């Protein structure tokens, strides 16, 4: 197939593109290479893809309607994996307009491209952040998610609603994936595990929020990619039983939502301990209260994912962090 992947210079996007190429698909990528974090890392991810047969990349922002329209018209992708977004909960408190441009306008442009070009299936990235103030654990796609605690989370919930409207109005099959704290080699420098590693190696203290009591469903990149591709291959169909108004995950439209998480929450202090062991060096910790926009815990209910696509993430953090640290030392020469 010919597949459009947005965010190909990004962490998840670069891995998804490589995996699709590995199985023989043609991949058209788009990324604006913004400077939210180290652009050289993004270019290095792209460089790994650029030499591959079947890969084409376009440098443009998704908020550029004309550029996205041209992209669809020229390349005519059969399916789309939409991973590009302005990421980061805390940054959304500082630069909210970036989230409107990328996550809302960008999503609309992708939906219009899919609608106008007979795309067979749109898979897009949502986030565990949509669960916001929910306290029922584990987080289920069948639960209401109307109380986001950051603008980033609100834009991701909006993406799900926008997708549903297009699935309903135009019979566009869409699948939203709520990712839970993705980590691994080639990851994002703004993520805690990345900055922890950098600071521990340089002897700097690390800030540990919520006094290290946060619990996260850390999910290794290979598991995320497997989940993305399995759901991409499973095009949702309309539900003949109609729409259950009490269940946001079910609709008469060809629309699905899944969690992709490791299904094993880990306390932040233990996560740091795993990093320390992999580095062979102990961290100096500044224990601090919970930050605005953060949530105390995330925990994915993945029953629907397992039932529908036969996959369950399983990489333990000890294995995943070990691989990340090995990559980090090699990449940065430390």
Phi, psi and omega in degrees: 000160169260122187235130173273126176241119177270145181079039184288345173271356181276173183299297183290319183301320181294323179289319179296316179301315180297320181292321177295319177297321180302326183266003173103004177284156171267133184240127170252124182249156173219137178201143179264357178050048179289167187261028175304322168218179188319110182292330180296325176295319178297318181293325178293323176297315180296323181299326178294331181271329190300329182276357184277139173296139176089005181249130175231135179236141178241130178264107181194159177267144182291340177285351178276096187301317182296319180295319180292320178299315178297320181302311180295318183294323183282317190260339176049059180294146177279324179222160185228133171246107186261102183245345182291138178189161168279114185267169172102119177290311187290325180294334180292341175283337184262324186224068186297329184295332178298329181283325176294316182296308186279312190275332180260302178296318179300316179297319179298318180296322177293316178299318178295320177299318179294315182298317187277354183233022174053042178294136185286329186196131173249119171253130184225155182275122165255207185201151173297343179299338182296339181288340170046243185276005178302140179243347177290127181240146353287161179293128182244144177294348179272356181270153175294141179228059184258015182229064177294151181244014173208156178296323177306311180298321180296322179292325179289321174297319178300321178301318179296319179291320178297316179299317181298320181298321179287325175297319181288312186285322190239008181057033177278116178293125180228145176227122177260137182242117178271101181281143178247108172036078183278136180216165176146181178304147181067021184287185184274128180295341179279353179280149188301315184298327180290311181291327175301313181300314180299314184287322178299315180296327182268001178079015178271149176290153178248144176273124182244107187277158186055029177056028177080007184268356175301144175240131182231145176270073183298129186235123185288145186304319181298324178290321177298313181298317178301317179295319179299312185288323177296320178288326177301322182281351181249092183286123181291149177244165178297148180266111183294342181279357178086196188252126175272110186295342181268356184234105184293348182269353184243141184206158172289341183279163175283077192218132177222154173229134176227148165274141167234102180215165184285348176065022179214083182301142182235135178290141186302321180298323177290321178302317177296321178299322178295318177297315180301316180296319180294327180274340185069031183208137183272147181267146167269121191250132169259105181279126188225162179289169179299137180277151175303136180091341179277160176240150184293330186206150169227144184201116188269128165274116185247022182301318182293319178299313181296318181294317189275325183240001174068034183224142177220119177305142187215002184287119179290152184295330179299319178289312183297316179292323177301317178293320179297313182298320178300314178296315183302314181297320180290315185294318183263000175065043181244000000 
